[in-house]
Amino acid sequence: MLGLRLVRRLAVVVVIVGALLGVGGLKFVRDAYPADPFKSGALAKCLAADHGFVRFFAEQRASCYARQPQMAGAAQS
């Protein structure tokens, strides 16, 4: 009885986490850790220059990309 209750609780947690990842969690993580080498490098530079920089905030990422010369040129074209 106790084992079945534990299995049900774990199953509920797994379903909730899976739903959250499917809804937008993966995009959130991909945006914070981009595969694009220019964006990844830009975030690394911003973090090194400002230890208060948080890569999980979209506004801070956009500001960081705008400050990078190669990203500013790519964003305008």
Biopython code that builds the backbone (N, CA, C, O; Angstrom):
import numpy as np
from Bio.PDB.StructureBuilder import StructureBuilder

atoms = [
    (1, "MET", "N", (0.822, -1.194, 0.000)),
    (1, "MET", "CA", (0.000, 0.000, 0.000)),
    (1, "MET", "C", (0.867, 1.259, 0.000)),
    (1, "MET", "O", (0.640, 2.174, -0.792)),
    (2, "LEU", "N", (1.852, 1.302, 0.884)),
    (2, "LEU", "CA", (2.734, 2.467, 0.951)),
    (2, "LEU", "C", (3.567, 2.584, -0.315)),
    (2, "LEU", "O", (3.796, 3.688, -0.808)),
    (3, "GLY", "N", (4.021, 1.456, -0.843)),
    (3, "GLY", "CA", (4.815, 1.468, -2.064)),
    (3, "GLY", "C", (4.015, 1.962, -3.255)),
    (3, "GLY", "O", (4.546, 2.690, -4.093)),
    (4, "LEU", "N", (2.753, 1.582, -3.345)),
    (4, "LEU", "CA", (1.894, 2.013, -4.440)),
    (4, "LEU", "C", (1.654, 3.522, -4.368)),
    (4, "LEU", "O", (1.630, 4.194, -5.399)),
    (5, "ARG", "N", (1.478, 4.048, -3.175)),
    (5, "ARG", "CA", (1.275, 5.489, -3.003)),
    (5, "ARG", "C", (2.508, 6.272, -3.449)),
    (5, "ARG", "O", (2.390, 7.320, -4.082)),
    (6, "LEU", "N", (3.681, 5.759, -3.116)),
    (6, "LEU", "CA", (4.926, 6.405, -3.511)),
    (6, "LEU", "C", (5.090, 6.386, -5.029)),
    (6, "LEU", "O", (5.516, 7.379, -5.619)),
    (7, "VAL", "N", (4.762, 5.289, -5.649)),
    (7, "VAL", "CA", (4.857, 5.170, -7.107)),
    (7, "VAL", "C", (3.898, 6.153, -7.783)),
    (7, "VAL", "O", (4.251, 6.777, -8.784)),
    (8, "ARG", "N", (2.707, 6.289, -7.245)),
    (8, "ARG", "CA", (1.739, 7.236, -7.821)),
    (8, "ARG", "C", (2.243, 8.670, -7.700)),
    (8, "ARG", "O", (2.128, 9.447, -8.648)),
    (9, "ARG", "N", (2.791, 9.022, -6.561)),
    (9, "ARG", "CA", (3.312, 10.380, -6.365)),
    (9, "ARG", "C", (4.471, 10.667, -7.313)),
    (9, "ARG", "O", (4.557, 11.754, -7.884)),
    (10, "LEU", "N", (5.351, 9.704, -7.476)),
    (10, "LEU", "CA", (6.462, 9.874, -8.404)),
    (10, "LEU", "C", (5.962, 9.999, -9.843)),
    (10, "LEU", "O", (6.495, 10.786, -10.626)),
    (11, "ALA", "N", (4.954, 9.233, -10.179)),
    (11, "ALA", "CA", (4.394, 9.300, -11.530)),
    (11, "ALA", "C", (3.796, 10.682, -11.797)),
    (11, "ALA", "O", (3.947, 11.224, -12.892)),
    (12, "VAL", "N", (3.125, 11.245, -10.805)),
    (12, "VAL", "CA", (2.546, 12.583, -10.965)),
    (12, "VAL", "C", (3.657, 13.606, -11.185)),
    (12, "VAL", "O", (3.530, 14.472, -12.050)),
    (13, "VAL", "N", (4.729, 13.522, -10.426)),
    (13, "VAL", "CA", (5.850, 14.449, -10.580)),
    (13, "VAL", "C", (6.466, 14.304, -11.968)),
    (13, "VAL", "O", (6.768, 15.308, -12.614)),
    (14, "VAL", "N", (6.652, 13.098, -12.424)),
    (14, "VAL", "CA", (7.238, 12.855, -13.745)),
    (14, "VAL", "C", (6.341, 13.435, -14.835)),
    (14, "VAL", "O", (6.847, 14.033, -15.785)),
    (15, "VAL", "N", (5.051, 13.278, -14.726)),
    (15, "VAL", "CA", (4.120, 13.808, -15.727)),
    (15, "VAL", "C", (4.155, 15.331, -15.730)),
    (15, "VAL", "O", (4.164, 15.946, -16.796)),
    (16, "ILE", "N", (4.175, 15.943, -14.556)),
    (16, "ILE", "CA", (4.213, 17.413, -14.473)),
    (16, "ILE", "C", (5.504, 17.950, -15.076)),
    (16, "ILE", "O", (5.470, 18.897, -15.862)),
    (17, "VAL", "N", (6.633, 17.364, -14.721)),
    (17, "VAL", "CA", (7.921, 17.815, -15.261)),
    (17, "VAL", "C", (7.953, 17.622, -16.774)),
    (17, "VAL", "O", (8.415, 18.502, -17.501)),
    (18, "GLY", "N", (7.477, 16.503, -17.243)),
    (18, "GLY", "CA", (7.437, 16.252, -18.687)),
    (18, "GLY", "C", (6.563, 17.256, -19.421)),
    (18, "GLY", "O", (6.924, 17.713, -20.506)),
    (19, "ALA", "N", (5.431, 17.601, -18.848)),
    (19, "ALA", "CA", (4.542, 18.582, -19.473)),
    (19, "ALA", "C", (5.198, 19.953, -19.514)),
    (19, "ALA", "O", (5.109, 20.650, -20.525)),
    (20, "LEU", "N", (5.850, 20.346, -18.437)),
    (20, "LEU", "CA", (6.515, 21.649, -18.407)),
    (20, "LEU", "C", (7.644, 21.716, -19.428)),
    (20, "LEU", "O", (7.823, 22.739, -20.090)),
    (21, "LEU", "N", (8.395, 20.649, -19.558)),
    (21, "LEU", "CA", (9.470, 20.635, -20.548)),
    (21, "LEU", "C", (8.912, 20.693, -21.960)),
    (21, "LEU", "O", (9.482, 21.352, -22.829)),
    (22, "GLY", "N", (7.821, 20.018, -22.188)),
    (22, "GLY", "CA", (7.210, 20.024, -23.507)),
    (22, "GLY", "C", (6.606, 21.363, -23.866)),
    (22, "GLY", "O", (6.601, 21.750, -25.034)),
    (23, "VAL", "N", (6.095, 22.077, -22.874)),
    (23, "VAL", "CA", (5.423, 23.346, -23.127)),
    (23, "VAL", "C", (6.410, 24.448, -23.480)),
    (23, "VAL", "O", (6.187, 25.179, -24.445)),
    (24, "GLY", "N", (7.471, 24.584, -22.739)),
    (24, "GLY", "CA", (8.383, 25.681, -23.028)),
    (24, "GLY", "C", (9.712, 25.580, -22.320)),
    (24, "GLY", "O", (10.581, 26.433, -22.503)),
    (25, "GLY", "N", (9.879, 24.576, -21.535)),
    (25, "GLY", "CA", (11.121, 24.431, -20.786)),
    (25, "GLY", "C", (12.330, 24.214, -21.667)),
    (25, "GLY", "O", (13.410, 24.731, -21.381)),
    (26, "LEU", "N", (12.162, 23.457, -22.732)),
    (26, "LEU", "CA", (13.293, 23.200, -23.622)),
    (26, "LEU", "C", (13.710, 24.467, -24.357)),
    (26, "LEU", "O", (14.903, 24.722, -24.519)),
    (27, "LYS", "N", (12.745, 25.263, -24.802)),
    (27, "LYS", "CA", (13.067, 26.515, -25.477)),
    (27, "LYS", "C", (13.758, 27.466, -24.508)),
    (27, "LYS", "O", (14.694, 28.173, -24.883)),
    (28, "PHE", "N", (13.302, 27.481, -23.279)),
    (28, "PHE", "CA", (13.899, 28.331, -22.244)),
    (28, "PHE", "C", (15.375, 27.996, -22.055)),
    (28, "PHE", "O", (16.217, 28.892, -21.989)),
    (29, "VAL", "N", (15.681, 26.716, -21.968)),
    (29, "VAL", "CA", (17.063, 26.284, -21.772)),
    (29, "VAL", "C", (17.884, 26.521, -23.038)),
    (29, "VAL", "O", (19.039, 26.938, -22.952)),
    (30, "ARG", "N", (17.304, 26.262, -24.212)),
    (30, "ARG", "CA", (18.032, 26.499, -25.472)),
    (30, "ARG", "C", (18.347, 27.977, -25.670)),
    (30, "ARG", "O", (19.400, 28.326, -26.204)),
    (31, "ASP", "N", (17.436, 28.843, -25.240)),
    (31, "ASP", "CA", (17.695, 30.282, -25.350)),
    (31, "ASP", "C", (18.811, 30.707, -24.397)),
    (31, "ASP", "O", (19.624, 31.566, -24.736)),
    (32, "ALA", "N", (18.849, 30.115, -23.221)),
    (32, "ALA", "CA", (19.873, 30.473, -22.234)),
    (32, "ALA", "C", (21.238, 29.888, -22.589)),
    (32, "ALA", "O", (22.269, 30.464, -22.241)),
    (33, "TYR", "N", (21.251, 28.764, -23.271)),
    (33, "TYR", "CA", (22.501, 28.101, -23.675)),
    (33, "TYR", "C", (22.441, 27.816, -25.179)),
    (33, "TYR", "O", (22.251, 26.668, -25.583)),
    (34, "PRO", "N", (22.603, 28.853, -26.009)),
    (34, "PRO", "CA", (22.431, 28.687, -27.463)),
    (34, "PRO", "C", (23.534, 27.849, -28.101)),
    (34, "PRO", "O", (24.673, 27.827, -27.634)),
    (35, "ALA", "N", (23.166, 27.164, -29.173)),
    (35, "ALA", "CA", (24.142, 26.368, -29.936)),
    (35, "ALA", "C", (24.945, 27.247, -30.885)),
    (35, "ALA", "O", (26.041, 26.874, -31.302)),
    (36, "ASP", "N", (24.400, 28.416, -31.228)),
    (36, "ASP", "CA", (25.086, 29.352, -32.122)),
    (36, "ASP", "C", (26.366, 29.850, -31.432)),
    (36, "ASP", "O", (26.291, 30.419, -30.343)),
    (37, "PRO", "N", (27.535, 29.643, -32.050)),
    (37, "PRO", "CA", (28.787, 30.029, -31.389)),
    (37, "PRO", "C", (28.896, 31.530, -31.115)),
    (37, "PRO", "O", (29.507, 31.923, -30.121)),
    (38, "PHE", "N", (28.321, 32.372, -31.967)),
    (38, "PHE", "CA", (28.369, 33.817, -31.727)),
    (38, "PHE", "C", (27.554, 34.192, -30.492)),
    (38, "PHE", "O", (28.004, 34.976, -29.656)),
    (39, "LYS", "N", (26.363, 33.629, -30.385)),
    (39, "LYS", "CA", (25.516, 33.930, -29.232)),
    (39, "LYS", "C", (26.113, 33.356, -27.952)),
    (39, "LYS", "O", (26.092, 34.000, -26.903)),
    (40, "SER", "N", (26.641, 32.151, -28.045)),
    (40, "SER", "CA", (27.254, 31.528, -26.882)),
    (40, "SER", "C", (28.457, 32.336, -26.402)),
    (40, "SER", "O", (28.628, 32.560, -25.203)),
    (41, "GLY", "N", (29.281, 32.766, -27.339)),
    (41, "GLY", "CA", (30.434, 33.587, -26.994)),
    (41, "GLY", "C", (30.041, 34.935, -26.422)),
    (41, "GLY", "O", (30.673, 35.432, -25.490)),
    (42, "ALA", "N", (28.992, 35.525, -26.982)),
    (42, "ALA", "CA", (28.511, 36.811, -26.480)),
    (42, "ALA", "C", (28.042, 36.682, -25.037)),
    (42, "ALA", "O", (28.346, 37.538, -24.205)),
    (43, "LEU", "N", (27.305, 35.619, -24.737)),
    (43, "LEU", "CA", (26.837, 35.414, -23.360)),
    (43, "LEU", "C", (28.009, 35.188, -22.411)),
    (43, "LEU", "O", (27.993, 35.666, -21.277)),
    (44, "ALA", "N", (29.013, 34.469, -22.867)),
    (44, "ALA", "CA", (30.198, 34.239, -22.031)),
    (44, "ALA", "C", (30.920, 35.550, -21.741)),
    (44, "ALA", "O", (31.372, 35.783, -20.620)),
    (45, "LYS", "N", (31.027, 36.410, -22.764)),
    (45, "LYS", "CA", (31.679, 37.709, -22.567)),
    (45, "LYS", "C", (30.880, 38.582, -21.600)),
    (45, "LYS", "O", (31.458, 39.240, -20.735)),
    (46, "CYS", "N", (29.565, 38.588, -21.744)),
    (46, "CYS", "CA", (28.733, 39.407, -20.859)),
    (46, "CYS", "C", (28.816, 38.912, -19.421)),
    (46, "CYS", "O", (28.843, 39.714, -18.487)),
    (47, "LEU", "N", (28.856, 37.620, -19.243)),
    (47, "LEU", "CA", (28.966, 37.066, -17.891)),
    (47, "LEU", "C", (30.321, 37.394, -17.280)),
    (47, "LEU", "O", (30.411, 37.681, -16.086)),
    (48, "ALA", "N", (31.377, 37.353, -18.091)),
    (48, "ALA", "CA", (32.714, 37.673, -17.585)),
    (48, "ALA", "C", (32.828, 39.158, -17.230)),
    (48, "ALA", "O", (33.510, 39.518, -16.271)),
    (49, "ALA", "N", (32.163, 40.013, -18.001)),
    (49, "ALA", "CA", (32.241, 41.456, -17.766)),
    (49, "ALA", "C", (31.337, 41.908, -16.624)),
    (49, "ALA", "O", (31.664, 42.853, -15.906)),
    (50, "ASP", "N", (30.204, 41.235, -16.457)),
    (50, "ASP", "CA", (29.224, 41.640, -15.442)),
    (50, "ASP", "C", (28.759, 40.392, -14.693)),
    (50, "ASP", "O", (28.007, 39.579, -15.231)),
    (51, "HIS", "N", (29.210, 40.252, -13.461)),
    (51, "HIS", "CA", (28.867, 39.055, -12.686)),
    (51, "HIS", "C", (27.410, 39.059, -12.237)),
    (51, "HIS", "O", (26.925, 38.064, -11.699)),
    (52, "GLY", "N", (26.714, 40.162, -12.451)),
    (52, "GLY", "CA", (25.285, 40.229, -12.152)),
    (52, "GLY", "C", (24.421, 39.832, -13.339)),
    (52, "GLY", "O", (23.195, 39.795, -13.239)),
    (53, "PHE", "N", (25.069, 39.536, -14.465)),
    (53, "PHE", "CA", (24.353, 39.136, -15.680)),
    (53, "PHE", "C", (23.697, 37.777, -15.459)),
    (53, "PHE", "O", (24.322, 36.847, -14.949)),
    (54, "VAL", "N", (22.419, 37.676, -15.853)),
    (54, "VAL", "CA", (21.679, 36.411, -15.734)),
    (54, "VAL", "C", (21.201, 36.023, -17.124)),
    (54, "VAL", "O", (20.353, 36.699, -17.708)),
    (55, "ARG", "N", (21.739, 34.946, -17.646)),
    (55, "ARG", "CA", (21.439, 34.519, -19.014)),
    (55, "ARG", "C", (20.013, 34.019, -19.191)),
    (55, "ARG", "O", (19.563, 33.846, -20.323)),
    (56, "PHE", "N", (19.297, 33.784, -18.107)),
    (56, "PHE", "CA", (17.933, 33.272, -18.203)),
    (56, "PHE", "C", (16.903, 34.365, -18.464)),
    (56, "PHE", "O", (15.753, 34.054, -18.774)),
    (57, "PHE", "N", (17.286, 35.646, -18.347)),
    (57, "PHE", "CA", (16.376, 36.755, -18.616)),
    (57, "PHE", "C", (16.522, 37.187, -20.071)),
    (57, "PHE", "O", (17.613, 37.555, -20.507)),
    (58, "ALA", "N", (15.433, 37.142, -20.812)),
    (58, "ALA", "CA", (15.458, 37.463, -22.246)),
    (58, "ALA", "C", (15.935, 38.895, -22.490)),
    (58, "ALA", "O", (16.643, 39.153, -23.463)),
    (59, "GLU", "N", (15.552, 39.819, -21.618)),
    (59, "GLU", "CA", (15.963, 41.210, -21.806)),
    (59, "GLU", "C", (17.481, 41.349, -21.682)),
    (59, "GLU", "O", (18.107, 42.078, -22.452)),
    (60, "GLN", "N", (18.059, 40.658, -20.724)),
    (60, "GLN", "CA", (19.503, 40.733, -20.541)),
    (60, "GLN", "C", (20.236, 40.071, -21.698)),
    (60, "GLN", "O", (21.287, 40.556, -22.118)),
    (61, "ARG", "N", (19.702, 38.974, -22.221)),
    (61, "ARG", "CA", (20.326, 38.330, -23.387)),
    (61, "ARG", "C", (20.271, 39.253, -24.592)),
    (61, "ARG", "O", (21.263, 39.399, -25.307)),
    (62, "ALA", "N", (19.118, 39.882, -24.826)),
    (62, "ALA", "CA", (18.981, 40.787, -25.974)),
    (62, "ALA", "C", (19.937, 41.969, -25.849)),
    (62, "ALA", "O", (20.550, 42.382, -26.833)),
    (63, "SER", "N", (20.062, 42.508, -24.654)),
    (63, "SER", "CA", (20.987, 43.625, -24.425)),
    (63, "SER", "C", (22.429, 43.179, -24.659)),
    (63, "SER", "O", (23.230, 43.919, -25.228)),
    (64, "CYS", "N", (22.745, 41.992, -24.225)),
    (64, "CYS", "CA", (24.090, 41.444, -24.406)),
    (64, "CYS", "C", (24.400, 41.271, -25.885)),
    (64, "CYS", "O", (25.479, 41.650, -26.341)),
    (65, "TYR", "N", (23.462, 40.701, -26.640)),
    (65, "TYR", "CA", (23.682, 40.498, -28.067)),
    (65, "TYR", "C", (23.848, 41.836, -28.794)),
    (65, "TYR", "O", (24.648, 41.947, -29.723)),
    (66, "ALA", "N", (23.084, 42.854, -28.362)),
    (66, "ALA", "CA", (23.157, 44.166, -29.001)),
    (66, "ALA", "C", (24.511, 44.832, -28.768)),
    (66, "ALA", "O", (24.958, 45.622, -29.599)),
    (67, "ARG", "N", (25.167, 44.528, -27.656)),
    (67, "ARG", "CA", (26.465, 45.125, -27.345)),
    (67, "ARG", "C", (27.607, 44.470, -28.108)),
    (67, "ARG", "O", (28.703, 45.027, -28.164)),
    (68, "GLN", "N", (27.376, 43.301, -28.694)),
    (68, "GLN", "CA", (28.431, 42.582, -29.402)),
    (68, "GLN", "C", (28.500, 43.057, -30.850)),
    (68, "GLN", "O", (27.474, 43.109, -31.528)),
    (69, "PRO", "N", (29.696, 43.406, -31.337)),
    (69, "PRO", "CA", (29.813, 43.932, -32.706)),
    (69, "PRO", "C", (29.289, 42.971, -33.774)),
    (69, "PRO", "O", (28.556, 43.392, -34.669)),
    (70, "GLN", "N", (29.647, 41.702, -33.693)),
    (70, "GLN", "CA", (29.227, 40.760, -34.736)),
    (70, "GLN", "C", (27.727, 40.507, -34.669)),
    (70, "GLN", "O", (27.093, 40.283, -35.700)),
    (71, "MET", "N", (27.149, 40.539, -33.469)),
    (71, "MET", "CA", (25.715, 40.324, -33.345)),
    (71, "MET", "C", (24.932, 41.551, -33.789)),
    (71, "MET", "O", (23.858, 41.416, -34.375)),
    (72, "ALA", "N", (25.445, 42.733, -33.524)),
    (72, "ALA", "CA", (24.753, 43.948, -33.932)),
    (72, "ALA", "C", (24.684, 44.014, -35.461)),
    (72, "ALA", "O", (23.657, 44.411, -36.011)),
    (73, "GLY", "N", (25.743, 43.637, -36.142)),
    (73, "GLY", "CA", (25.760, 43.626, -37.598)),
    (73, "GLY", "C", (24.836, 42.568, -38.163)),
    (73, "GLY", "O", (24.175, 42.798, -39.175)),
    (74, "ALA", "N", (24.782, 41.415, -37.526)),
    (74, "ALA", "CA", (23.910, 40.340, -38.012)),
    (74, "ALA", "C", (22.449, 40.662, -37.746)),
    (74, "ALA", "O", (21.585, 40.280, -38.535)),
    (75, "ALA", "N", (22.154, 41.354, -36.654)),
    (75, "ALA", "CA", (20.774, 41.678, -36.323)),
    (75, "ALA", "C", (20.211, 42.727, -37.267)),
    (75, "ALA", "O", (19.008, 42.734, -37.527)),
    (76, "GLN", "N", (21.056, 43.616, -37.788)),
    (76, "GLN", "CA", (20.575, 44.672, -38.675)),
    (76, "GLN", "C", (20.278, 44.152, -40.077)),
    (76, "GLN", "O", (19.434, 44.712, -40.776)),
    (77, "SER", "N", (20.956, 43.094, -40.491)),
    (77, "SER", "CA", (20.727, 42.595, -41.851)),
    (77, "SER", "C", (19.603, 41.599, -41.917)),
    (77, "SER", "O", (19.291, 41.090, -42.994)),
]
sb = StructureBuilder()
sb.init_structure("model")
sb.init_model(0)
sb.init_chain("A")
sb.init_seg("    ")
for serial, (resi, resn, name, xyz) in enumerate(atoms, 1):
    if name == "N":
        sb.init_residue(resn, " ", resi, " ")
    sb.init_atom(name, np.array(xyz, "f"), 0.0, 1.0, " ", f" {name:<3s}", serial, name[0])
structure = sb.get_structure()
